[in-house]
Amino acid sequence: MKADLHPVNNPVLWVDGDHEWVGYSTAKSNETRTIDGVEHMVIRLDISSFSHPFYTGQKKIVDTAGRVEKFMRRYGNNPKK
């Protein structure tokens, strides 16, 4: 592998509300926190899989009728003249 070719991955603490998890990223932050003797950069997120409505199941299905029922309602009952 060539030296100085790849970006440096730093230990990062991702924070989304009450949820925190550790990973590696090229993202940098001025806020740091020490976890198990290793200094991690703290990256605060507005939304993640812990809080996104799609992943949490809070998203409501707006379209309750199926596609076939919609088609039959629009075109199925109208005889051609």
Rosetta constraint file for C-alpha pairs under 8 A:
AtomPair CA 7 CA 26 HARMONIC 6.80 0.50
AtomPair CA 8 CA 26 HARMONIC 6.13 0.50
AtomPair CA 9 CA 24 HARMONIC 5.75 0.50
AtomPair CA 9 CA 25 HARMONIC 4.96 0.50
AtomPair CA 9 CA 26 HARMONIC 4.80 0.50
AtomPair CA 10 CA 24 HARMONIC 5.41 0.50
AtomPair CA 10 CA 25 HARMONIC 5.50 0.50
AtomPair CA 10 CA 26 HARMONIC 5.97 0.50
AtomPair CA 10 CA 27 HARMONIC 7.55 0.50
AtomPair CA 10 CA 28 HARMONIC 7.84 0.50
AtomPair CA 10 CA 40 HARMONIC 7.46 0.50
AtomPair CA 10 CA 41 HARMONIC 7.57 0.50
AtomPair CA 11 CA 22 HARMONIC 7.22 0.50
AtomPair CA 11 CA 23 HARMONIC 5.90 0.50
AtomPair CA 11 CA 24 HARMONIC 4.59 0.50
AtomPair CA 11 CA 25 HARMONIC 6.63 0.50
AtomPair CA 11 CA 39 HARMONIC 7.35 0.50
AtomPair CA 11 CA 40 HARMONIC 5.00 0.50
AtomPair CA 11 CA 41 HARMONIC 6.51 0.50
AtomPair CA 12 CA 22 HARMONIC 5.77 0.50
AtomPair CA 12 CA 23 HARMONIC 5.28 0.50
AtomPair CA 12 CA 24 HARMONIC 5.35 0.50
AtomPair CA 12 CA 25 HARMONIC 6.33 0.50
AtomPair CA 12 CA 27 HARMONIC 7.82 0.50
AtomPair CA 12 CA 40 HARMONIC 4.86 0.50
AtomPair CA 12 CA 41 HARMONIC 4.73 0.50
AtomPair CA 12 CA 42 HARMONIC 5.92 0.50
AtomPair CA 12 CA 43 HARMONIC 6.90 0.50
AtomPair CA 13 CA 20 HARMONIC 6.66 0.50
AtomPair CA 13 CA 21 HARMONIC 5.75 0.50
AtomPair CA 13 CA 22 HARMONIC 4.58 0.50
AtomPair CA 13 CA 23 HARMONIC 6.43 0.50
AtomPair CA 13 CA 33 HARMONIC 7.87 0.50
AtomPair CA 13 CA 40 HARMONIC 5.81 0.50
AtomPair CA 13 CA 41 HARMONIC 5.93 0.50
AtomPair CA 13 CA 42 HARMONIC 4.78 0.50
AtomPair CA 13 CA 43 HARMONIC 6.16 0.50
AtomPair CA 14 CA 20 HARMONIC 5.54 0.50
AtomPair CA 14 CA 21 HARMONIC 5.35 0.50
AtomPair CA 14 CA 22 HARMONIC 6.15 0.50
AtomPair CA 14 CA 23 HARMONIC 7.42 0.50
AtomPair CA 14 CA 42 HARMONIC 6.07 0.50
AtomPair CA 14 CA 43 HARMONIC 5.02 0.50
AtomPair CA 14 CA 44 HARMONIC 6.04 0.50
AtomPair CA 14 CA 45 HARMONIC 7.08 0.50
AtomPair CA 15 CA 19 HARMONIC 5.91 0.50
AtomPair CA 15 CA 20 HARMONIC 4.57 0.50
AtomPair CA 15 CA 21 HARMONIC 6.85 0.50
AtomPair CA 15 CA 42 HARMONIC 7.06 0.50
AtomPair CA 15 CA 43 HARMONIC 6.13 0.50
AtomPair CA 15 CA 44 HARMONIC 4.75 0.50
AtomPair CA 15 CA 45 HARMONIC 5.97 0.50
AtomPair CA 16 CA 20 HARMONIC 6.37 0.50
AtomPair CA 16 CA 44 HARMONIC 6.09 0.50
AtomPair CA 16 CA 45 HARMONIC 5.12 0.50
AtomPair CA 16 CA 46 HARMONIC 6.44 0.50
AtomPair CA 16 CA 47 HARMONIC 6.61 0.50
AtomPair CA 16 CA 48 HARMONIC 6.75 0.50
AtomPair CA 16 CA 50 HARMONIC 7.50 0.50
AtomPair CA 16 CA 51 HARMONIC 7.58 0.50
AtomPair CA 19 CA 50 HARMONIC 7.21 0.50
AtomPair CA 27 CA 43 HARMONIC 7.84 0.50
AtomPair CA 28 CA 41 HARMONIC 6.47 0.50
AtomPair CA 28 CA 43 HARMONIC 7.69 0.50
AtomPair CA 29 CA 41 HARMONIC 5.58 0.50
AtomPair CA 29 CA 42 HARMONIC 6.25 0.50
AtomPair CA 29 CA 43 HARMONIC 6.45 0.50
AtomPair CA 30 CA 41 HARMONIC 7.16 0.50
AtomPair CA 30 CA 42 HARMONIC 7.84 0.50
AtomPair CA 31 CA 41 HARMONIC 5.98 0.50
AtomPair CA 31 CA 42 HARMONIC 5.49 0.50
AtomPair CA 31 CA 43 HARMONIC 7.89 0.50
AtomPair CA 32 CA 39 HARMONIC 6.47 0.50
AtomPair CA 32 CA 40 HARMONIC 5.49 0.50
AtomPair CA 32 CA 41 HARMONIC 4.42 0.50
AtomPair CA 32 CA 42 HARMONIC 5.35 0.50
AtomPair CA 33 CA 39 HARMONIC 5.70 0.50
AtomPair CA 33 CA 40 HARMONIC 5.35 0.50
AtomPair CA 33 CA 41 HARMONIC 6.47 0.50
AtomPair CA 33 CA 42 HARMONIC 6.67 0.50
AtomPair CA 34 CA 38 HARMONIC 5.36 0.50
AtomPair CA 34 CA 39 HARMONIC 4.26 0.50
AtomPair CA 34 CA 40 HARMONIC 5.92 0.50
AtomPair CA 35 CA 39 HARMONIC 6.34 0.50
AtomPair CA 35 CA 40 HARMONIC 6.98 0.50
AtomPair CA 47 CA 51 HARMONIC 5.74 0.50
AtomPair CA 47 CA 52 HARMONIC 5.97 0.50
AtomPair CA 48 CA 52 HARMONIC 5.72 0.50
AtomPair CA 49 CA 55 HARMONIC 5.72 0.50
AtomPair CA 49 CA 56 HARMONIC 7.48 0.50
AtomPair CA 50 CA 55 HARMONIC 7.05 0.50
AtomPair CA 50 CA 56 HARMONIC 6.74 0.50
AtomPair CA 51 CA 55 HARMONIC 7.46 0.50
AtomPair CA 51 CA 56 HARMONIC 6.53 0.50
AtomPair CA 52 CA 56 HARMONIC 6.18 0.50
AtomPair CA 53 CA 57 HARMONIC 5.86 0.50
AtomPair CA 53 CA 58 HARMONIC 5.00 0.50
AtomPair CA 53 CA 59 HARMONIC 5.14 0.50
AtomPair CA 54 CA 58 HARMONIC 6.84 0.50
AtomPair CA 54 CA 59 HARMONIC 5.76 0.50
AtomPair CA 65 CA 69 HARMONIC 6.26 0.50
AtomPair CA 65 CA 70 HARMONIC 6.65 0.50
AtomPair CA 66 CA 70 HARMONIC 6.35 0.50
AtomPair CA 67 CA 71 HARMONIC 6.20 0.50
AtomPair CA 68 CA 72 HARMONIC 6.13 0.50
AtomPair CA 69 CA 73 HARMONIC 6.06 0.50
AtomPair CA 70 CA 74 HARMONIC 6.24 0.50
AtomPair CA 71 CA 75 HARMONIC 5.80 0.50
AtomPair CA 71 CA 76 HARMONIC 6.57 0.50
AtomPair CA 72 CA 76 HARMONIC 4.02 0.50
AtomPair CA 72 CA 77 HARMONIC 6.43 0.50
AtomPair CA 73 CA 77 HARMONIC 6.65 0.50
AtomPair CA 74 CA 78 HARMONIC 7.79 0.50
